[in-house]
């Protein structure tokens, strides 16, 4: 197994990114500790389909109820390499930014910060309010990486799935648990 990673999926739009991240982590042989918010379950079904929750859960090594604040991943002694929250709602971002460890997703994120481990937040909202921006600044100052799930248009993806997969690959690359898997920009090709 390459590494053990916590994957939080909150209720923001963009649930496909959480599923794509879980697929990439599983393909790398990583152990996945999954935490789904109730809103994430709804968004997965609405945006991806009724089978999405079963698929993401099947890819996980362990699935933890969000209210299980006593789960192993709520402690810094749990041997994990880092955490990705994909997508990360503005509610979850605010709770992480202000240390409100009121559920397992936000507690596990706080653990990554206090242990100085990688925490990648695929913050999903548009447009952004000043509160959103301040919360992004706060988590960045604490060591998190805020990575809005913006498509890499310069790669000219041929489908929405290709764009989502590239976002997921970049998020996993940011954890640094394996060789990079995301498609890289190769520079412009100059004509003759």
Backbone bond lengths (Angstrom), bond angles and torsions (degrees), N, CA, C in turn:
res aa  C-N    CA-C-N  psi(-1)  N-CA   C-N-CA  omega(-1)  CA-C   N-CA-C  phi
1 X - - - 1.457 - - 1.525 108.72 -
2 X 1.323 116.73 129.94 1.457 122.78 -178.27 1.522 111.93 -63.65
3 X 1.315 117.80 -51.92 1.458 122.76 -176.05 1.517 108.20 -165.50
4 X 1.300 114.91 170.70 1.462 121.48 174.64 1.526 106.72 -114.64
5 X 1.321 116.20 127.44 1.463 122.03 -174.04 1.523 109.34 -129.82
6 X 1.326 116.22 140.95 1.457 121.34 172.39 1.521 107.29 -90.32
7 X 1.319 116.20 130.73 1.462 121.93 175.34 1.514 108.03 -118.25
8 X 1.331 115.45 114.20 1.456 121.25 174.19 1.513 108.78 -101.56
9 X 1.321 116.04 137.53 1.457 121.32 176.62 1.517 106.37 -124.94
10 X 1.335 116.23 114.63 1.461 120.23 179.52 1.526 108.95 -100.57
11 X 1.310 116.69 -177.01 1.449 120.81 -169.65 1.508 117.15 -87.97
12 X 1.311 118.48 11.08 1.463 119.69 178.25 1.521 110.39 -67.26
13 X 1.306 115.39 158.85 1.464 119.57 172.44 1.528 108.15 -63.17
14 X 1.329 115.80 148.85 1.460 120.03 -177.28 1.516 111.55 107.14
15 X 1.329 116.62 26.70 1.463 121.44 -178.53 1.522 112.15 -57.69
16 X 1.311 117.20 -26.71 1.468 120.48 179.25 1.521 111.06 -60.38
17 X 1.329 118.11 -27.44 1.466 119.55 178.78 1.523 111.27 -67.09
18 X 1.320 117.26 -37.50 1.460 120.45 177.21 1.515 111.69 -63.73
19 X 1.321 116.28 -43.42 1.466 120.67 178.23 1.523 110.52 -64.88
20 X 1.329 117.33 -42.16 1.468 121.00 179.51 1.529 111.51 -65.17
21 X 1.331 117.41 -38.58 1.460 120.76 176.74 1.523 109.77 -63.40
22 X 1.323 117.28 -43.09 1.469 119.65 -179.57 1.526 110.44 -64.07
23 X 1.313 117.45 -38.61 1.469 120.09 177.73 1.524 111.16 -63.14
24 X 1.348 116.92 -43.53 1.459 120.49 -178.99 1.527 110.70 -66.54
25 X 1.324 117.56 -44.38 1.462 120.82 178.70 1.529 110.89 -60.46
26 X 1.332 116.39 -43.83 1.465 120.47 179.21 1.524 110.80 -63.40
27 X 1.336 117.06 -39.98 1.465 120.95 179.22 1.526 111.16 -63.66
28 X 1.331 116.80 -30.08 1.460 121.43 178.21 1.532 112.44 -81.79
29 X 1.327 115.97 -7.36 1.454 119.79 -178.81 1.512 113.73 83.73
30 X 1.322 117.29 15.63 1.466 121.09 -179.99 1.510 110.59 -76.34
31 X 1.309 115.95 146.25 1.450 120.62 170.17 1.516 108.36 -79.09
32 X 1.313 117.20 136.54 1.460 121.34 -176.03 1.519 109.69 -118.90
33 X 1.345 115.85 120.47 1.460 122.07 170.46 1.524 106.34 -98.60
34 X 1.323 116.56 109.05 1.464 122.43 -172.01 1.518 111.56 -98.53
35 X 1.341 115.28 135.32 1.463 122.16 172.67 1.521 107.26 -130.65
36 X 1.324 116.46 116.96 1.467 122.65 178.17 1.520 109.65 -108.05
37 X 1.325 117.06 131.65 1.464 119.72 172.48 1.531 108.47 -78.89
38 X 1.334 117.86 159.68 1.466 119.51 176.20 1.533 111.64 -57.69
39 X 1.322 117.09 -38.81 1.471 119.99 179.03 1.524 110.61 -67.91
40 X 1.333 118.01 -31.28 1.463 121.04 177.61 1.530 110.31 -64.35
41 X 1.316 116.75 -40.12 1.468 120.42 178.61 1.535 109.54 -59.09
42 X 1.306 115.78 -44.76 1.465 120.51 179.97 1.531 111.28 -65.68
43 X 1.335 116.11 -44.53 1.463 120.32 -177.90 1.527 111.09 -67.50
44 X 1.325 117.87 -39.43 1.471 120.54 175.76 1.523 110.63 -56.80
45 X 1.332 116.00 -46.01 1.475 120.10 -179.12 1.525 111.10 -65.79
46 X 1.325 117.09 -43.00 1.467 120.42 -177.02 1.527 112.80 -71.68
47 X 1.320 116.84 -41.29 1.465 119.65 -172.65 1.524 114.07 -92.85
48 X 1.328 116.86 -30.39 1.467 119.84 -176.07 1.519 111.38 -108.76
49 X 1.322 117.26 -40.90 1.454 121.32 178.82 1.514 111.43 138.89
50 X 1.318 116.79 166.26 1.462 120.63 -174.65 1.531 114.10 -65.27
51 X 1.305 117.85 -18.92 1.464 121.97 -179.13 1.536 112.84 -89.80
52 X 1.306 118.26 -6.99 1.473 122.07 -172.82 1.522 112.42 -63.12
53 X 1.322 118.06 -43.88 1.469 119.73 -179.04 1.529 110.97 -63.30
54 X 1.321 116.94 -41.71 1.469 120.11 178.54 1.529 110.65 -63.14
55 X 1.338 117.37 -39.43 1.459 119.91 -179.93 1.524 111.94 -66.59
56 X 1.326 117.15 -48.15 1.464 119.55 -177.82 1.531 110.44 -65.02
57 X 1.314 117.05 -36.09 1.468 120.96 178.32 1.528 110.52 -68.03
58 X 1.336 117.06 -39.17 1.471 121.07 179.37 1.531 111.55 -66.10
59 X 1.317 117.42 -30.97 1.466 121.08 178.72 1.525 112.66 -74.89
60 X 1.319 116.15 -20.30 1.466 120.87 -177.55 1.528 110.96 -77.55
61 X 1.316 114.89 147.43 1.452 121.25 171.96 1.517 109.70 -76.31
62 X 1.338 115.09 -39.90 1.453 123.22 177.82 1.527 108.87 -140.72
63 X 1.318 116.34 136.19 1.464 121.29 173.94 1.525 107.13 -113.90
64 X 1.329 115.83 125.53 1.459 121.17 -176.10 1.525 109.98 -110.69
65 X 1.327 118.07 134.81 1.467 119.76 172.70 1.528 109.81 -63.32
66 X 1.304 116.88 138.62 1.471 120.59 -176.31 1.519 112.58 -62.39
67 X 1.328 117.12 -25.84 1.466 119.12 -179.73 1.529 112.90 -84.93
68 X 1.328 118.42 -2.69 1.464 122.08 -178.39 1.532 110.54 -82.63
69 X 1.297 115.68 74.30 1.456 122.23 -176.93 1.528 111.48 -67.16
70 X 1.340 117.79 -11.38 1.455 121.82 177.45 1.519 113.95 -97.51
71 X 1.319 117.53 9.75 1.466 120.97 179.02 1.527 110.02 -63.45
72 X 1.311 116.30 158.51 1.471 121.71 -178.15 1.528 112.01 -54.08
73 X 1.337 117.35 -39.94 1.466 120.70 -175.94 1.530 113.31 -72.90
74 X 1.350 116.83 -2.45 1.465 120.41 175.04 1.521 111.25 -82.84
75 X 1.335 116.42 -0.75 1.462 121.20 -179.07 1.518 111.25 -117.57
76 X 1.303 116.23 145.34 1.451 121.55 176.70 1.512 113.27 -67.29
77 X 1.324 117.44 -15.81 1.465 120.36 178.98 1.522 112.47 -78.47
78 X 1.331 118.24 -10.60 1.468 121.20 177.35 1.527 108.41 -68.13
79 X 1.330 117.52 128.18 1.468 120.39 -175.39 1.524 112.94 -81.38
80 X 1.336 115.40 78.16 1.465 120.05 178.20 1.528 109.65 -115.22
81 X 1.338 115.51 153.39 1.464 121.09 -178.01 1.523 112.91 -86.26
82 X 1.320 117.42 -18.35 1.455 121.25 -177.69 1.513 110.32 159.47
83 X 1.329 115.19 -169.45 1.462 121.29 -174.74 1.511 110.18 -147.15
84 X 1.322 114.51 144.79 1.461 122.47 171.65 1.520 107.26 -122.55
85 X 1.321 117.51 134.89 1.461 122.17 170.90 1.521 106.16 -112.51
86 X 1.348 115.04 111.61 1.466 120.98 -173.07 1.526 110.65 -140.02
87 X 1.300 118.19 111.42 1.460 127.34 -9.75 1.525 110.60 -78.08
88 X 1.305 115.61 165.22 1.461 121.94 177.99 1.521 108.48 -111.06
89 X 1.322 115.81 112.67 1.464 120.33 178.65 1.520 110.41 -69.75
90 X 1.296 116.38 161.44 1.459 120.24 177.21 1.527 110.92 -67.44
91 X 1.311 118.02 -27.48 1.466 121.53 174.91 1.530 109.75 -65.89
92 X 1.334 116.93 -47.76 1.468 120.31 179.08 1.522 110.41 -65.18
93 X 1.310 117.42 -41.68 1.467 121.23 177.53 1.520 110.66 -58.47
94 X 1.324 117.24 -45.89 1.466 120.85 -179.69 1.523 110.95 -63.22
95 X 1.332 117.13 -42.64 1.465 120.35 179.72 1.524 110.58 -63.38
96 X 1.330 117.80 -41.57 1.463 121.62 178.34 1.528 110.18 -66.00
97 X 1.327 116.73 -43.68 1.466 121.32 -178.54 1.519 112.31 -61.88
98 X 1.334 116.71 -29.59 1.465 120.36 -174.85 1.524 113.14 -110.48
99 X 1.336 116.63 11.59 1.456 120.29 175.70 1.507 114.72 67.10
100 X 1.334 117.06 28.49 1.465 120.93 179.65 1.526 108.88 -88.62
101 X 1.307 116.02 84.45 1.461 121.83 -175.58 1.524 110.31 -81.40
102 X 1.326 116.09 62.61 1.459 121.21 -172.00 1.524 114.40 -90.95
103 X 1.320 117.76 -3.25 1.460 121.29 173.84 1.527 107.59 -152.54
104 X 1.323 116.81 173.93 1.462 118.98 -174.19 1.522 112.31 -67.52
105 X 1.317 118.85 -32.88 1.464 120.64 179.10 1.535 110.18 -62.30
106 X 1.318 116.71 -50.82 1.466 119.35 -177.82 1.523 111.50 -71.87
107 X 1.335 117.75 -33.08 1.463 120.56 177.15 1.530 110.41 -66.56
108 X 1.336 117.12 -45.17 1.469 120.13 179.58 1.528 110.51 -62.08
109 X 1.331 117.20 -37.05 1.470 120.32 177.07 1.525 110.61 -65.07
110 X 1.323 117.30 -43.14 1.462 120.72 178.31 1.523 111.20 -62.20
111 X 1.327 116.11 -36.35 1.468 120.34 177.61 1.527 110.25 -61.07
112 X 1.328 117.24 -41.64 1.470 119.64 179.20 1.518 110.13 -61.21
113 X 1.319 116.79 -41.15 1.455 120.49 -179.83 1.521 111.75 -65.86
114 X 1.323 116.64 -46.07 1.464 118.78 -177.20 1.519 112.47 -69.11
115 X 1.335 117.00 -27.67 1.465 121.20 179.00 1.531 111.88 -90.65
116 X 1.331 117.06 1.18 1.466 123.44 179.98 1.524 112.09 61.02
117 X 1.336 115.06 40.03 1.460 121.37 175.92 1.526 108.63 -100.68
118 X 1.310 116.07 164.46 1.462 120.49 179.56 1.526 110.65 -67.70
119 X 1.315 115.06 133.86 1.455 123.66 173.74 1.515 106.75 -132.23
120 X 1.331 116.67 114.42 1.461 122.84 -177.87 1.519 108.07 -110.01
121 X 1.322 116.47 121.16 1.463 122.27 -177.06 1.521 109.57 -113.11
122 X 1.327 116.82 113.69 1.460 121.60 176.50 1.524 107.72 -86.42
123 X 1.335 114.29 74.42 1.464 122.21 -174.94 1.520 110.28 -65.43
124 X 1.330 115.38 124.87 1.452 120.41 -172.00 1.526 110.86 -124.35
125 X 1.318 115.28 107.71 1.466 122.76 173.82 1.516 107.94 -172.02
126 X 1.318 116.66 150.96 1.465 120.85 175.06 1.519 108.62 -163.84
127 X 1.306 117.46 136.41 1.462 127.95 -9.90 1.524 110.15 -70.99
128 X 1.314 115.53 172.03 1.455 121.82 -176.55 1.526 110.96 -99.65
129 X 1.337 115.66 139.35 1.459 119.84 173.56 1.522 108.98 -88.16
130 X 1.310 116.42 170.42 1.454 120.76 176.39 1.532 110.49 -62.17
131 X 1.318 117.49 -35.18 1.473 120.72 177.32 1.525 110.29 -61.91
132 X 1.331 117.73 -43.36 1.461 121.21 177.87 1.529 110.60 -60.07
133 X 1.312 116.02 -47.38 1.462 120.90 -178.55 1.529 111.53 -63.19
134 X 1.320 116.83 -40.94 1.466 120.01 179.14 1.532 110.87 -66.46
135 X 1.331 116.16 -38.42 1.462 119.28 177.51 1.529 111.04 -66.45
136 X 1.323 117.13 -37.51 1.463 120.51 176.73 1.526 110.62 -64.75
137 X 1.318 116.32 -40.60 1.461 120.49 176.73 1.527 110.11 -62.72
138 X 1.326 116.65 -44.51 1.468 120.67 -178.18 1.525 111.52 -60.72
139 X 1.341 117.80 -47.26 1.476 118.55 -178.44 1.526 111.06 -69.29
140 X 1.330 116.87 -32.28 1.469 119.97 177.50 1.525 109.71 -66.29
141 X 1.324 117.02 -42.53 1.463 120.21 177.54 1.524 111.78 -62.60
142 X 1.332 117.62 -27.02 1.467 121.89 178.15 1.524 112.60 -83.86
143 X 1.340 116.89 -8.66 1.457 119.27 177.16 1.510 116.12 115.51
144 X 1.315 118.07 -5.43 1.463 120.33 178.77 1.527 109.97 -73.64
145 X 1.315 115.25 161.04 1.463 122.27 174.19 1.520 107.08 -111.40
146 X 1.318 116.86 116.90 1.462 121.25 176.88 1.519 107.44 -92.69
147 X 1.324 115.35 118.34 1.460 121.26 -177.55 1.533 109.13 -128.35
148 X 1.320 117.25 88.04 1.458 117.99 176.46 1.539 109.66 -57.24
149 X 1.319 117.91 139.15 1.470 120.28 -177.48 1.531 112.12 -74.62
150 X 1.322 115.13 70.88 1.468 122.25 -178.43 1.526 108.64 -93.29
151 X 1.315 118.03 126.93 1.471 120.01 179.52 1.530 111.96 -62.13
152 X 1.315 115.43 144.90 1.466 121.48 175.90 1.532 107.43 -85.29
153 X 1.313 115.69 80.26 1.466 120.69 -175.76 1.525 112.28 -59.93
154 X 1.349 116.46 -29.60 1.457 120.22 -178.89 1.528 112.39 -63.85
155 X 1.339 116.84 -18.09 1.466 120.08 176.76 1.535 111.82 -86.21
156 X 1.325 115.79 -5.31 1.468 123.18 179.14 1.527 111.90 52.08
157 X 1.341 117.32 60.40 1.463 120.21 -179.67 1.522 110.37 -60.79
158 X 1.317 116.01 142.25 1.463 120.09 -176.57 1.529 113.27 -92.11
159 X 1.328 116.93 -0.08 1.459 120.34 178.35 1.521 109.53 -159.33
160 X 1.325 115.79 165.13 1.456 120.62 175.54 1.529 109.79 -64.39
161 X 1.328 116.93 -38.65 1.466 120.33 177.94 1.523 111.42 -59.97
162 X 1.325 117.53 -40.83 1.471 120.78 179.03 1.527 110.41 -64.19
163 X 1.321 117.33 -40.04 1.467 120.86 178.69 1.527 110.53 -65.93
164 X 1.333 117.42 -42.81 1.462 121.90 179.34 1.526 110.36 -65.16
165 X 1.329 117.26 -42.66 1.465 120.56 179.47 1.522 111.23 -61.83
166 X 1.326 117.98 -39.57 1.467 121.39 178.55 1.528 110.60 -64.02
167 X 1.322 117.15 -40.96 1.466 121.33 177.29 1.524 109.82 -61.78
168 X 1.326 116.55 -46.11 1.466 120.98 179.71 1.522 110.91 -62.55
169 X 1.324 116.65 -43.35 1.466 120.56 179.53 1.527 111.32 -61.19
170 X 1.338 117.18 -41.11 1.474 120.68 178.50 1.527 110.82 -64.19
171 X 1.336 116.30 -40.67 1.461 120.19 179.12 1.523 110.65 -62.14
172 X 1.314 116.89 -45.37 1.464 120.99 178.82 1.531 110.10 -64.77
173 X 1.325 117.18 -41.41 1.471 120.38 177.54 1.527 111.45 -57.62
174 X 1.323 117.14 -36.83 1.461 120.88 -178.36 1.532 112.49 -65.25
175 X 1.329 117.71 -21.46 1.459 120.34 175.90 1.525 111.71 -71.63
176 X 1.337 116.27 -26.52 1.460 120.16 179.58 1.516 114.01 70.51
177 X 1.324 118.25 30.51 1.469 120.80 -177.48 1.524 113.30 -93.09
178 X 1.320 117.03 -10.53 1.469 121.76 -178.53 1.524 108.22 -156.06
179 X 1.312 116.01 173.67 1.466 119.94 174.95 1.530 108.52 -59.91
180 X 1.329 118.15 146.38 1.464 120.92 -179.20 1.529 112.30 -56.10
181 X 1.339 114.48 140.10 1.462 120.33 -179.81 1.532 112.58 -116.68
182 X 1.320 117.02 -17.39 1.464 120.17 -178.63 1.527 110.66 -69.30
183 X 1.320 115.08 146.17 1.457 120.34 176.39 1.523 108.17 -66.19
184 X 1.301 116.85 131.05 1.463 121.08 -176.81 1.522 111.02 -99.30
185 X 1.323 115.59 150.42 1.459 122.26 172.41 1.502 108.16 -67.31
186 X 1.314 117.44 133.48 1.460 121.37 -176.36 1.515 112.29 -106.99
187 X 1.302 117.75 3.34 1.465 120.26 -178.95 1.518 111.04 88.38
188 X 1.291 114.76 162.70 1.457 119.64 179.27 1.508 111.60 -74.91
189 X 1.301 114.32 145.49 1.455 119.82 175.56 1.534 107.03 -93.17
190 X 1.337 116.55 119.37 1.440 119.17 -177.90 1.538 109.17 -86.35
191 X 1.284 114.09 140.47 1.472 119.58 -179.95 1.523 110.65 -79.67
192 X 1.344 116.07 141.56 1.413 129.90 179.69 1.424 122.41 -4.59
